[in-house]
Amino acid sequence: MDDENITLHQHEQHSQARSDHLAAKIDNAKESIMGQPVNVFTTPTGGDSGSSAAHAMLPAALMASHHGGMGGQGALGAGAMAFGGGLLGALLFGRGGLGGWGGDGGGTNAAAIELGTARVAFDTAAMTTLNNISAAIPTATGLVADKVNTGNMQLMNAINTGFATQGTNTLQQTIMLIQGMNMNQQTLMQELCGINTNVSAQGCMTREAVANDGEKTRALIQSIQDANLQRQLTVAETALLDANRRREHDQVIATITNTNTAVAAQQQGQQQQQQQQILTTVSSLFPILQSVLQVAHATAANTSVIAGNTGPVVGGAQTSTASPNNINTGG
């Protein structure tokens, strides 16, 4: 914005300087024209292009002054610019200088005197045109300044409008951004609350699950301990029963051993007693056998010995209904 203002200001200064320079040139031209005779109807024979340009522009300037006068900015501008252009061309580029009315091929003094009336009319028209040009220059400068100011104002308005619009849009975008951030923050807070609620619920459920699992675990551990104790008790009872059985077995073995020993001793005693009785019996039978042997030897002559139940013996010879065995006792 500062660069644009500087550029416009410089342009305005340059326009003013050009206007001042042109006005100075016109004033100098007026003074020169007023001090020299002019033959507007004489065409130079050996003049330069600048003098020809000046003579060519004078009728146009006169026509413009008569048709335009002080009114009509278009006609005034056309006449003034036509005359001014030709005049300046003659002044700047003509070899005849400001005296381009005669120059090298100028007319005679007699012709100028004869046309005094025309000169007066031309001078009047030239002065009018110069005055119009002088009056138009500030007007044009003012118009340029107005255009510049209008352009500056329009540019400033556009810039201000753009800044205002951009600022409004930026403000609206900022407000929308803040609202969006607030909504996002609210949504985030709600989500955080939901997460906290879920975490709390999950924590409660976890604690309950842990408590339940703890109770179940303790119950399981207690049951395992009870089972181990029961197993140990069973093992101890089994060991005790086994020890009791072993002890009973040992007692039974001892009893059996004692019984066997006693029985063996008793049997041995009985056997010894029986043997003693047998020996006693045999000993008691030995004398009897001796006596029987003696009787048998005594009756050696009689080889038949009646043994057994011979029945009753009645007197005399023994008769028996039995059949006695004849025993040969011969020795």
PyMOL commands that set and color helices and strands:
alter all, ss='L'
color gray80, all
select helices_A, chain A and resi 2-34+49-68+73-93+97-99+103-105+109-114+116-298
alter helices_A, ss='H'
color red, helices_A
select strands_A, chain A and resi 304-307+325-328
alter strands_A, ss='S'
color yellow, strands_A
deselect
rebuild
show_as cartoon
